[in-house]
Amino acid sequence: MMNDTRKLVARIISGDPGSFQKLVTDHQRLVGQIVFRMVSNPTEREDLCQDVFVRVYQNLDRFQFQAKLSTWIARIAYNTCLNFLEKKRLPLYEDHSPAGETIDDCTGVAEAPDRWAENRQASVRLSEEIDNLPVMYGTIVSLYHLHEMTYAEIGEILQLPDGTVKSYLFRARKMLKERMTAKFEREELCA
């Protein structure tokens, strides 16, 4: 895997545009999740995502392979957002975007429609609750569960000790459990 990454980086540095497009495609979801958790304005989000990849391209020759490429890119995304928010003097934003569903979300459904709808509804609720977590907690939950990063990788991105990442993840899970349980109980009472 590391060998493939080295080859990809070498091709990009040598000027192969198709290789950089592959890097963008492979990491756009990760960058998007970090940016969308921290910045509210959709136009600013798009600009920041582009800015992240411009910075990646400009600094790729400095990448030392001491960490995963995805960790390095995530760190650039996180720092780019922090710099942007500092310049605007805005507080970190807890993204409250509506749960928009696309046709891609519905393709390849192998379960019964009612079961799929129930699972989808639970997924949307969970996503909404993650969005309502403090920014740091939501970012850690996303990086750990959605991008399957280790405590060490997340700590490197957020410049936190591994133990702090683990503690924040524990707290975030506890908050999510409490909120989801309370929401479920309220719905049961109203039904």
C-alpha positions, 0 to 999 in steps of 0.5 A: 500500500505504501509503495502504491502511495509512493508511486502515486506521489511520484507520478503527481510530482512528475506532472501526471494530471490523471494521478492527481485526479485519482488522489482527489477522488480518493480523498475528497470524502475525507476532506469534505467531511472535515470541512463540512463539520467546521464551516457552515456556508456552502460556497465557503465549503466548496472553496475551502475543499478546493483550497485544501487540494491546491495546498496538497498539490503545492506541498506534495513534494514535501510529504515525507511518508512518515504518516499515511497520505490520508492523515497528512491530507486530513491535517491540511484540511483541518488546518485550512479550516482553522485558518479560515475561521481565525481570519473570519473570527467565527466560532467553530460551526456545528454543521446543521445541513438538512439530510438530503438524499440522492439517488445514489443512496437508494441504489443496490438496496437488497433488503425489504423497502420497509426495513431499508426505510427504517434503517435509513431513518435511523441513519439520518437521526444518527447523522443529525445527532453527530452534527449536533455534537461539539465540533471536535467530538463530531470530527473525531467520530467521523474520522474514527468510524467513517474513515476508520482512522486510528487514535494516533492518526486522529491525534496527529491530525488534530494535534491531540494526545492519543488518550485525549482522542480516546476520551473524546470519542468515549464522551461523544459516543456516550452523548450520542447514546443518551441523545438517541435513547431520549429521542427514541423514548420521546417518539414512543410516548408520542406514538 
